[in-house]
């Protein structure tokens, strides 16, 4: 790949990762509630889930899914169900009472474990079939027809994209944690944030559930 093509690939990838979506929302939500460390762990989970799509696409599994309406539908509904599940969990979170808010100044409220944050981020990305279809549509545009080992080229470009995306996601996490400290967010504000995030996750899930297979058009 020529250097100008490589720079174009990197720039396009960075711009795409700056666009808010379920992954960014998940990272920002965790960073606002539990700080930069939780947000960065969420970013690592999202990145790990993305590796599933990169490797699968490089091996041709995603191409099969794109061509098979049944395979796309199964993964689509699994991903939609998981997004709705995450949204419902956020919506059902309890608002702390005034007494609990006072106690929180002395003893922090129980937080979600970092391991759970990582795995939930992993599944949020891994169960989204549109991520796999995105790689199939985006990456091949930067692979020259003369390249002999296209699977290897696809894998290397996918890994580069994911590596760059990780730093963008870390940036989202750090920015959200900084904002939370600046505005002095309290438990009740975080509760309403959970509700807003929950509604958005459910919206993402419903949008995914009722979407068509782009490869079928």
Order of alpha helices (4+ residues) and beta strands (2+ residues): alpha-alpha-alpha-alpha-alpha-alpha-alpha-alpha-alpha-alpha
